[in-house]
């Protein structure tokens, strides 16, 4: 198993292609989405900002960003579902684009003949939105939560640019990652995943309180059970490490149906166990790509079961014209 690591310093900026490298231009965003205006105020530094502890304000900001930068005018999520910070989500997409390009001498594939599986797409459907609008890729977004799938479908149905290019699919089994989602004759160029971070509901609640404390200060801590994410989005038995290790085991059962498997890993302490799982799975190559958003350091681990020659052969399909969509997909399992 070959392993490569790309690291960036803590003070590094976002990916060079990330559209959110500069500070938010609230005047520009308000001109795009009037709904944002009532949440914008001057902070202590006499700069325009919003209250990032206010769910409605963050949602309004996301709506403006998606409309202004990604041509998605209709976007909403159910109350208490995860409202993600878009700049960091965009970074993951741009770095996995580089990853795909590494299999073809640095040429990043674009177009709807590139197919990506977003594991745990959530109600927000952020990764498919950014990935399709930036690179033209087609997405399947899986999730175990029926309400998340319904919300994602509403977003797709409401935006013409996404229709026919993003397909939310309900994962019926909590124990399965790919079975029941990946079709019998279906292949993916890439999988992405933002796994549940916490190992229990109690731990997720503690994380919620800490998040609130960081945003509002000790004096204003409130008990908000599902602030910024429902339980399916925030936790699973064993937490992030168990989720990713199970994903690795199951990826080894379909080693040639995907070129690159990837997952975000929030806790660096989880990397050793994940690397051990990849050794046991006989992955041909593993990469750890480190990213940073301000003071926050994040990373994703990528692995493939294809050798160099197989990667080069796989990349040849990206040079062909996009193929018509099949009328139906027969699922495995």
C-alpha positions as a Markdown table, in Angstrom:
| # | Residue | x | y | z |
|---|---|---|---|---|
| 1 | Unk | 0.0 | 0.0 | 0.0 |
| 2 | Unk | 1.6 | 3.3 | -1.1 |
| 3 | Unk | 0.8 | 6.3 | 1.0 |
| 4 | Unk | 1.2 | 10.0 | 0.2 |
| 5 | Unk | 0.5 | 13.0 | 2.3 |
| 6 | Unk | -0.1 | 16.6 | 1.1 |
| 7 | Unk | 0.1 | 19.1 | 4.0 |
| 8 | Unk | -0.7 | 22.8 | 4.2 |
| 9 | Unk | 0.3 | 25.1 | 7.0 |
| 10 | Unk | -2.2 | 26.3 | 9.6 |
| 11 | Unk | -2.2 | 29.8 | 8.1 |
| 12 | Unk | -2.7 | 28.6 | 4.5 |
| 13 | Unk | -5.8 | 30.0 | 2.7 |
| 14 | Unk | -8.5 | 28.1 | 1.0 |
| 15 | Unk | -7.9 | 26.2 | -2.2 |
| 16 | Unk | -6.8 | 28.5 | -5.1 |
| 17 | Unk | -10.0 | 27.7 | -7.1 |
| 18 | Unk | -12.3 | 28.3 | -4.1 |
| 19 | Unk | -14.6 | 31.2 | -4.7 |
| 20 | Unk | -14.7 | 32.1 | -1.0 |
| 21 | Unk | -11.1 | 33.0 | -0.4 |
| 22 | Unk | -12.1 | 36.7 | 0.3 |
| 23 | Unk | -14.2 | 38.1 | 3.1 |
| 24 | Unk | -17.9 | 38.0 | 2.5 |
| 25 | Unk | -19.1 | 40.9 | 0.4 |
| 26 | Unk | -22.4 | 41.5 | 2.1 |
| 27 | Unk | -23.5 | 44.4 | -0.1 |
| 28 | Unk | -23.0 | 42.1 | -3.1 |
| 29 | Unk | -24.8 | 39.2 | -1.4 |
| 30 | Unk | -27.7 | 41.3 | -0.3 |
| 31 | Unk | -28.1 | 42.6 | -3.9 |
| 32 | Unk | -28.4 | 38.9 | -4.9 |
| 33 | Unk | -30.7 | 37.9 | -2.0 |
| 34 | Unk | -32.7 | 40.6 | -0.2 |
| 35 | Unk | -33.6 | 38.1 | 2.6 |
| 36 | Unk | -30.0 | 38.4 | 4.0 |
| 37 | Unk | -30.3 | 42.2 | 4.7 |
| 38 | Unk | -32.1 | 42.0 | 8.0 |
| 39 | Unk | -29.4 | 39.8 | 9.5 |
| 40 | Unk | -26.4 | 42.0 | 8.6 |
| 41 | Unk | -25.0 | 44.4 | 11.2 |
| 42 | Unk | -21.8 | 46.3 | 11.9 |
| 43 | Unk | -19.6 | 44.4 | 14.4 |
| 44 | Unk | -17.1 | 45.8 | 16.9 |
| 45 | Unk | -14.6 | 46.3 | 14.1 |
| 46 | Unk | -17.1 | 48.4 | 12.2 |
| 47 | Unk | -17.3 | 45.6 | 9.6 |
| 48 | Unk | -20.5 | 44.0 | 8.2 |
| 49 | Unk | -21.2 | 40.6 | 9.6 |
| 50 | Unk | -24.0 | 38.3 | 10.8 |
| 51 | Unk | -24.6 | 36.4 | 14.1 |
| 52 | Unk | -23.2 | 33.0 | 13.3 |
| 53 | Unk | -25.0 | 31.5 | 16.3 |
| 54 | Unk | -28.4 | 32.5 | 14.7 |
| 55 | Unk | -29.7 | 29.6 | 12.6 |
| 56 | Unk | -31.8 | 31.8 | 10.5 |
| 57 | Unk | -29.0 | 34.2 | 9.8 |
| 58 | Unk | -26.6 | 31.4 | 8.7 |
| 59 | Unk | -29.4 | 29.9 | 6.5 |
| 60 | Unk | -30.0 | 33.3 | 4.8 |
| 61 | Unk | -26.2 | 33.6 | 4.2 |
| 62 | Unk | -26.1 | 30.2 | 2.6 |
| 63 | Unk | -29.0 | 31.0 | 0.4 |
| 64 | Unk | -27.3 | 34.2 | -0.8 |
| 65 | Unk | -24.0 | 32.4 | -1.4 |
| 66 | Unk | -25.6 | 29.5 | -3.3 |
| 67 | Unk | -27.6 | 31.9 | -5.4 |
| 68 | Unk | -24.7 | 34.3 | -6.1 |
| 69 | Unk | -21.9 | 31.8 | -6.8 |
| 70 | Unk | -23.6 | 28.6 | -7.8 |
| 71 | Unk | -26.8 | 29.6 | -9.6 |
| 72 | Unk | -29.0 | 27.8 | -7.1 |
| 73 | Unk | -31.9 | 30.2 | -6.4 |
| 74 | Unk | -34.2 | 27.8 | -4.5 |
| 75 | Unk | -32.5 | 26.2 | -1.4 |
| 76 | Unk | -33.9 | 25.4 | 2.0 |
| 77 | Unk | -33.5 | 22.9 | 4.8 |
| 78 | Unk | -35.8 | 21.6 | 7.5 |
| 79 | Unk | -35.6 | 23.2 | 11.0 |
| 80 | Unk | -32.6 | 21.9 | 13.1 |
| 81 | Unk | -30.9 | 20.2 | 10.2 |
| 82 | Unk | -27.2 | 20.9 | 9.4 |
| 83 | Unk | -26.6 | 24.2 | 7.8 |
| 84 | Unk | -23.0 | 23.8 | 6.6 |
| 85 | Unk | -20.3 | 26.5 | 6.1 |
| 86 | Unk | -20.0 | 26.6 | 2.3 |
| 87 | Unk | -16.3 | 27.7 | 2.0 |
| 88 | Unk | -15.1 | 24.6 | 3.7 |
| 89 | Unk | -17.4 | 22.3 | 1.7 |
| 90 | Unk | -16.2 | 23.9 | -1.5 |
| 91 | Unk | -12.6 | 23.2 | -0.5 |
| 92 | Unk | -13.2 | 19.4 | -0.2 |
| 93 | Unk | -14.7 | 19.5 | -3.7 |
| 94 | Unk | -11.8 | 21.3 | -5.3 |
| 95 | Unk | -9.2 | 19.0 | -3.6 |
| 96 | Unk | -11.0 | 15.9 | -4.8 |
| 97 | Unk | -11.0 | 17.4 | -8.2 |
| 98 | Unk | -7.2 | 17.6 | -8.0 |
| 99 | Unk | -7.2 | 14.0 | -6.8 |
| 100 | Unk | -9.1 | 12.8 | -9.9 |
| 101 | Unk | -6.7 | 14.9 | -12.0 |
| 102 | Unk | -3.7 | 13.1 | -10.5 |
| 103 | Unk | -4.9 | 9.9 | -12.2 |
| 104 | Unk | -4.7 | 11.7 | -15.6 |
| 105 | Unk | -1.4 | 13.7 | -15.5 |
| 106 | Unk | -3.1 | 16.6 | -13.6 |
| 107 | Unk | -6.0 | 17.1 | -16.0 |
| 108 | Unk | -9.2 | 17.6 | -14.0 |
| 109 | Unk | -12.1 | 15.8 | -15.6 |
| 110 | Unk | -15.3 | 17.9 | -16.2 |
| 111 | Unk | -18.7 | 17.0 | -17.4 |
| 112 | Unk | -21.6 | 14.8 | -16.6 |
| 113 | Unk | -19.8 | 11.6 | -17.6 |
| 114 | Unk | -17.9 | 12.0 | -14.3 |
| 115 | Unk | -20.1 | 10.3 | -11.6 |
| 116 | Unk | -19.7 | 11.0 | -7.9 |
| 117 | Unk | -21.3 | 9.3 | -4.8 |
| 118 | Unk | -21.9 | 11.6 | -1.8 |
| 119 | Unk | -22.3 | 9.3 | 1.2 |
| 120 | Unk | -24.6 | 11.0 | 3.7 |
| 121 | Unk | -25.6 | 13.9 | 1.5 |
| 122 | Unk | -27.9 | 15.4 | 4.1 |
| 123 | Unk | -30.9 | 17.6 | 3.7 |
| 124 | Unk | -28.6 | 20.5 | 2.5 |
| 125 | Unk | -27.3 | 18.6 | -0.6 |
| 126 | Unk | -24.3 | 21.0 | -0.6 |
| 127 | Unk | -21.6 | 18.8 | -2.1 |
| 128 | Unk | -23.6 | 17.8 | -5.1 |
| 129 | Unk | -24.6 | 21.4 | -5.7 |
| 130 | Unk | -21.0 | 22.7 | -5.6 |
| 131 | Unk | -19.5 | 19.7 | -7.5 |
| 132 | Unk | -22.0 | 19.9 | -10.3 |
| 133 | Unk | -22.0 | 23.7 | -10.7 |
| 134 | Unk | -18.2 | 23.9 | -10.5 |
| 135 | Unk | -17.2 | 20.8 | -12.6 |
| 136 | Unk | -20.4 | 19.6 | -14.3 |
| 137 | Unk | -20.2 | 16.2 | -12.5 |
| 138 | Unk | -23.2 | 14.1 | -11.9 |
| 139 | Unk | -24.0 | 13.0 | -8.4 |
| 140 | Unk | -25.8 | 10.4 | -6.4 |
| 141 | Unk | -26.5 | 11.5 | -2.8 |
| 142 | Unk | -27.2 | 8.7 | -0.3 |
| 143 | Unk | -28.6 | 9.1 | 3.2 |
| 144 | Unk | -30.3 | 7.0 | 5.8 |
| 145 | Unk | -32.7 | 9.7 | 6.8 |
| 146 | Unk | -35.9 | 9.9 | 4.7 |
| 147 | Unk | -36.5 | 13.5 | 5.6 |
| 148 | Unk | -33.0 | 14.4 | 4.4 |
| 149 | Unk | -33.7 | 12.7 | 1.1 |
| 150 | Unk | -37.0 | 14.4 | 0.7 |
| 151 | Unk | -35.4 | 17.8 | 1.4 |
| 152 | Unk | -32.6 | 17.1 | -1.1 |
| 153 | Unk | -35.1 | 16.1 | -3.7 |
| 154 | Unk | -37.0 | 19.3 | -3.2 |
| 155 | Unk | -33.8 | 21.3 | -3.8 |
| 156 | Unk | -33.0 | 19.4 | -7.0 |
| 157 | Unk | -36.6 | 19.7 | -8.3 |
| 158 | Unk | -36.7 | 23.4 | -7.6 |
| 159 | Unk | -33.5 | 24.2 | -9.6 |
| 160 | Unk | -33.4 | 23.5 | -13.3 |
| 161 | Unk | -29.6 | 23.4 | -13.4 |
| 162 | Unk | -29.5 | 20.4 | -11.0 |
| 163 | Unk | -32.3 | 18.4 | -12.5 |
| 164 | Unk | -31.1 | 15.2 | -14.1 |
| 165 | Unk | -27.7 | 15.7 | -12.6 |
| 166 | Unk | -28.2 | 15.1 | -8.9 |
| 167 | Unk | -30.1 | 12.0 | -7.7 |
| 168 | Unk | -30.8 | 11.6 | -3.9 |
| 169 | Unk | -31.2 | 7.9 | -2.9 |
| 170 | Unk | -32.4 | 6.5 | 0.4 |
| 171 | Unk | -30.1 | 4.0 | 2.1 |
| 172 | Unk | -32.5 | 1.5 | 3.7 |
| 173 | Unk | -29.8 | -0.2 | 5.9 |
| 174 | Unk | -27.9 | 1.6 | 8.6 |
| 175 | Unk | -25.2 | -1.1 | 8.4 |
| 176 | Unk | -24.5 | -0.6 | 4.6 |
| 177 | Unk | -22.6 | 2.1 | 2.9 |
| 178 | Unk | -22.6 | 1.0 | -0.8 |
| 179 | Unk | -25.0 | -2.0 | -0.9 |
| 180 | Unk | -28.5 | -0.9 | -1.9 |
| 181 | Unk | -27.1 | 2.3 | -3.3 |
| 182 | Unk | -24.5 | 1.3 | -6.0 |
| 183 | Unk | -26.2 | -0.3 | -9.0 |
| 184 | Unk | -25.2 | -3.8 | -10.2 |
| 185 | Unk | -23.7 | -2.3 | -13.3 |
| 186 | Unk | -22.9 | 1.1 | -11.9 |
| 187 | Unk | -19.4 | 2.6 | -11.4 |
| 188 | Unk | -18.3 | 5.8 | -9.8 |
| 189 | Unk | -15.2 | 7.9 | -10.4 |
| 190 | Unk | -15.2 | 9.2 | -6.8 |
| 191 | Unk | -17.0 | 8.9 | -3.5 |
| 192 | Unk | -17.0 | 11.6 | -0.9 |
| 193 | Unk | -18.2 | 11.6 | 2.7 |
| 194 | Unk | -18.5 | 13.8 | 5.7 |
| 195 | Unk | -19.1 | 11.2 | 8.4 |
| 196 | Unk | -20.9 | 11.7 | 11.7 |
| 197 | Unk | -18.4 | 13.1 | 14.1 |
| 198 | Unk | -19.7 | 12.0 | 17.5 |
| 199 | Unk | -20.0 | 8.5 | 19.0 |
| 200 | Unk | -23.2 | 9.1 | 20.9 |
| 201 | Unk | -26.2 | 11.4 | 21.3 |
| 202 | Unk | -24.8 | 12.6 | 24.7 |
| 203 | Unk | -21.5 | 13.4 | 23.1 |
| 204 | Unk | -23.3 | 15.3 | 20.2 |
| 205 | Unk | -25.2 | 17.3 | 22.7 |
| 206 | Unk | -22.0 | 18.2 | 24.5 |
| 207 | Unk | -20.5 | 19.3 | 21.2 |
| 208 | Unk | -23.6 | 21.4 | 20.5 |
| 209 | Unk | -23.2 | 23.2 | 23.9 |
| 210 | Unk | -19.5 | 23.8 | 23.2 |
| 211 | Unk | -20.3 | 25.2 | 19.8 |
| 212 | Unk | -22.9 | 27.5 | 21.4 |
| 213 | Unk | -20.4 | 28.5 | 24.1 |
| 214 | Unk | -17.8 | 29.4 | 21.5 |
| 215 | Unk | -20.2 | 31.5 | 19.5 |
| 216 | Unk | -22.1 | 33.3 | 22.3 |
| 217 | Unk | -20.0 | 33.1 | 25.5 |
| 218 | Unk | -20.6 | 31.4 | 28.8 |
| 219 | Unk | -23.2 | 33.8 | 30.0 |
| 220 | Unk | -25.5 | 33.1 | 27.0 |
| 221 | Unk | -25.3 | 29.3 | 26.8 |
| 222 | Unk | -28.7 | 27.9 | 26.0 |
| 223 | Unk | -29.8 | 24.2 | 25.7 |
| 224 | Unk | -30.5 | 23.8 | 22.1 |
| 225 | Unk | -30.7 | 20.1 | 21.5 |
| 226 | Unk | -30.3 | 19.9 | 17.8 |
| 227 | Unk | -28.6 | 23.2 | 17.0 |
| 228 | Unk | -27.0 | 22.8 | 13.6 |
| 229 | Unk | -27.7 | 19.1 | 12.8 |
| 230 | Unk | -30.0 | 16.3 | 13.6 |
| 231 | Unk | -28.8 | 13.1 | 15.3 |
| 232 | Unk | -28.3 | 11.2 | 12.1 |
| 233 | Unk | -26.0 | 13.9 | 10.8 |
| 234 | Unk | -24.1 | 14.3 | 14.1 |
| 235 | Unk | -23.5 | 10.9 | 15.6 |
| 236 | Unk | -23.3 | 7.1 | 15.0 |
| 237 | Unk | -22.2 | 4.2 | 17.2 |
| 238 | Unk | -18.4 | 4.4 | 17.4 |
| 239 | Unk | -18.3 | 7.9 | 15.9 |
| 240 | Unk | -16.2 | 9.0 | 13.0 |
| 241 | Unk | -13.5 | 6.3 | 13.2 |
| 242 | Unk | -16.0 | 3.4 | 13.3 |
| 243 | Unk | -17.9 | 4.9 | 10.4 |
| 244 | Unk | -14.9 | 5.3 | 8.2 |
| 245 | Unk | -13.4 | 1.9 | 9.1 |
| 246 | Unk | -16.7 | 0.3 | 8.1 |
| 247 | Unk | -16.7 | 2.2 | 4.9 |
| 248 | Unk | -13.2 | 0.9 | 4.1 |
| 249 | Unk | -14.2 | -2.7 | 4.8 |
| 250 | Unk | -17.2 | -2.3 | 2.5 |
| 251 | Unk | -15.2 | -0.5 | -0.2 |
| 252 | Unk | -13.0 | -3.6 | -0.4 |
| 253 | Unk | -16.0 | -5.6 | -1.4 |
| 254 | Unk | -16.5 | -3.4 | -4.5 |
| 255 | Unk | -12.8 | -2.5 | -5.2 |
| 256 | Unk | -13.1 | -1.9 | -9.0 |
| 257 | Unk | -16.5 | -0.1 | -9.0 |
| 258 | Unk | -14.9 | 3.2 | -7.9 |
| 259 | Unk | -11.6 | 4.9 | -8.8 |
| 260 | Unk | -11.1 | 6.9 | -5.6 |
| 261 | Unk | -12.9 | 6.4 | -2.3 |
| 262 | Unk | -12.5 | 9.4 | 0.1 |
| 263 | Unk | -13.8 | 10.6 | 3.5 |
| 264 | Unk | -13.2 | 13.6 | 5.7 |
| 265 | Unk | -11.5 | 12.8 | 9.0 |
| 266 | Unk | -12.0 | 15.5 | 11.6 |
| 267 | Unk | -9.9 | 14.0 | 14.4 |
| 268 | Unk | -6.2 | 13.3 | 13.6 |
| 269 | Unk | -6.2 | 10.8 | 16.4 |
| 270 | Unk | -8.4 | 8.6 | 14.2 |
| 271 | Unk | -5.9 | 8.3 | 11.4 |
| 272 | Unk | -3.9 | 5.4 | 12.8 |
| 273 | Unk | -6.9 | 3.2 | 13.0 |
| 274 | Unk | -8.1 | 4.2 | 9.6 |
| 275 | Unk | -4.6 | 3.5 | 8.1 |
| 276 | Unk | -4.6 | 0.1 | 9.7 |
| 277 | Unk | -8.0 | -0.7 | 8.2 |
| 278 | Unk | -6.7 | 0.4 | 4.8 |
| 279 | Unk | -3.7 | -2.0 | 5.1 |
| 280 | Unk | -6.1 | -4.8 | 6.0 |
| 281 | Unk | -8.3 | -3.9 | 3.0 |
| 282 | Unk | -5.3 | -4.1 | 0.7 |
| 283 | Unk | -5.7 | -0.6 | -0.7 |
| 284 | Unk | -3.2 | 0.0 | -3.5 |
| 285 | Unk | -2.6 | 3.6 | -2.6 |
| 286 | Unk | -3.6 | 5.9 | 0.2 |
| 287 | Unk | -3.4 | 9.7 | 0.3 |
| 288 | Unk | -4.1 | 12.2 | 3.2 |
| 289 | Unk | -4.9 | 15.6 | 2.0 |
| 290 | Unk | -4.8 | 18.4 | 4.6 |
| 291 | Unk | -6.9 | 21.5 | 4.3 |
| 292 | Unk | -7.4 | 24.6 | 6.5 |
| 293 | Unk | -10.1 | 27.2 | 6.9 |
| 294 | Unk | -8.6 | 29.9 | 9.1 |
| 295 | Unk | -7.5 | 28.3 | 12.4 |
| 296 | Unk | -9.5 | 25.1 | 11.7 |
| 297 | Unk | -7.5 | 22.2 | 10.3 |
| 298 | Unk | -9.3 | 19.5 | 8.4 |
| 299 | Unk | -8.3 | 16.6 | 6.1 |
| 300 | Unk | -9.6 | 13.8 | 4.0 |
| 301 | Unk | -8.2 | 10.4 | 3.4 |
| 302 | Unk | -8.4 | 8.9 | -0.1 |
| 303 | Unk | -7.7 | 5.4 | -1.2 |
| 304 | Unk | -7.9 | 3.3 | -4.4 |
| 305 | Unk | -7.6 | -0.3 | -5.3 |
| 306 | Unk | -6.4 | 0.5 | -8.8 |
| 307 | Unk | -2.7 | 0.4 | -9.7 |
| 308 | Unk | -1.1 | 3.2 | -11.8 |
| 309 | Unk | -1.9 | 1.5 | -15.1 |
| 310 | Unk | -5.5 | 0.9 | -14.2 |
| 311 | Unk | -5.9 | 4.5 | -13.1 |
| 312 | Unk | -4.6 | 5.7 | -16.4 |
| 313 | Unk | -6.9 | 3.3 | -18.2 |
| 314 | Unk | -9.9 | 4.5 | -16.2 |
| 315 | Unk | -9.1 | 8.1 | -17.0 |
| 316 | Unk | -9.4 | 7.4 | -20.7 |
| 317 | Unk | -13.2 | 7.4 | -20.3 |
| 318 | Unk | -13.1 | 11.0 | -19.3 |
| 319 | Unk | -12.0 | 12.0 | -22.8 |
| 320 | Unk | -15.1 | 10.6 | -24.3 |
| 321 | Unk | -18.3 | 12.5 | -24.9 |
| 322 | Unk | -21.0 | 12.3 | -22.1 |
| 323 | Unk | -23.3 | 9.4 | -22.6 |
| 324 | Unk | -27.1 | 9.5 | -22.5 |
| 325 | Unk | -28.5 | 8.5 | -19.1 |
| 326 | Unk | -29.9 | 5.1 | -18.5 |
| 327 | Unk | -33.7 | 5.0 | -17.9 |
| 328 | Unk | -33.3 | 3.0 | -14.7 |
| 329 | Unk | -30.6 | 1.8 | -12.3 |
| 330 | Unk | -30.8 | -1.7 | -10.9 |
| 331 | Unk | -29.4 | -1.7 | -7.4 |
| 332 | Unk | -27.3 | -4.4 | -5.8 |
| 333 | Unk | -28.4 | -6.3 | -2.7 |
